[in-house]
Amino acid sequence: MSKKKICFIAQFPPPIHGLSKAVDTLYNSNLVEEFEFEKVDITNNKHFFKNIISILKSNADLFYFTISQTKGGNLRDLIILKILSLQHKRCLIHLHGGYYRKLVDNDLPGWQRTMNYKSIKKLQGAIVLGPTLRSIFKGMINENKISVVPNCIDNEFLISDKEFQEKMDAVENKEVLNVLYLSNFIRSKGYSEVLEMAKLEKARVDLGGKQRFHFDFAGKFFEESEQGFFQTYIRENKLQDFITYHGIVGGQQKKELLKQSDIFILLTSYKNEGQPISILEAMGNGMVIVTTDHAGIPDIVEDEINGIVVKTENIKNTNDIYKSLERLNLKEIAVCNRKITKELYSEENYLNLMQLEFRQN
């Protein structure tokens, strides 16, 4: 009996970000034992016409499509969806974000908005990252066709139980805690607020206090101006002893950084945010989370259970957030986060849910 053939129309690494990493994990998984996978990599729009030809030639039983949340990307997606519809192809979309509905209803011209509603209605199904994001497709497609598949932490970035226990044994006696920002350097992701907290820590030490926190940053700068701001802020405020920038991390370097860090901070209001994989990676590695109630984050992080959840309108209150770091019960929360992640956000759980989606559609 031949395998069900599934064509991925998606973004693949490089670059590495939440969407491309999730797609890559799925495409290179053991699900190939049940399904036959092929891919059309839509990362580079210069290959648009080549990709259209590949889609037209494909005889896949199901097209798995990760849709965009930008105006231009949406136009490209509509063309692809129209081609699939004209060919009577089965299509399952997966939204790795939380902005799509606002884009359609508020940012697009009337004709493009209408096309989105018509295209979504014809789909086999739509996948979102968390229960709070189901409302994105409400009124666009039958609600029983909307599924929830949360992101996961890849096995390679999950420390062993032995390493986790050693980390918990050491944290109680750790004099300086490591606070980690691991994300792209986009201002709305909140990295500038973390810089301000490092400045507050230095001010406390300058007044005779004992250093309690060191701030680690890792990720990519997309704009030279952002990198310039970051470096200038550190230099002008003399924060070299309080901040370490690790560059773009992956593999063993990323695993070691997650292992040594105690508090993960992402004060995001980024409009395209969905459910940051970096938060799940931090939880799985025994870290306390400091984040916002933005997009799909409330589905995975609860205030005082997993750490601190800041309302997006209070992101600028860095002094209050900084002071709250001292009140965290690190070990208790870390053990809770580790348990939750292994139960709900493991790579195995993610693949099982996607396997079910591929079978049903």
VENTA-V649791 format. One record per helix or strand of 2 or more residues. SS is the DSSP state (H for helix, E for strand). FROM is the first residue (numbers start at 1). TO is the last residue. Records with the same first field share a line. If there is no record, write none. Layout:
BEGIN
SS->FROM-TO + FROM-TO
END
This chain:
BEGIN
E->4-10 + 35-41 + 62-66 + 91-94 + 125-128 + 146-148 + 177-182 + 213-218 + 243-245 + 263-266 + 288-292 + 307-310
H->18-27 + 30-33 + 45-57 + 71-86 + 100-107 + 110-121 + 131-137 + 143-145 + 155-157 + 161-171 + 187-189 + 191-206 + 224-236 + 251-260 + 277-284 + 297-299 + 312-314 + 318-325 + 330-344 + 347-360
END
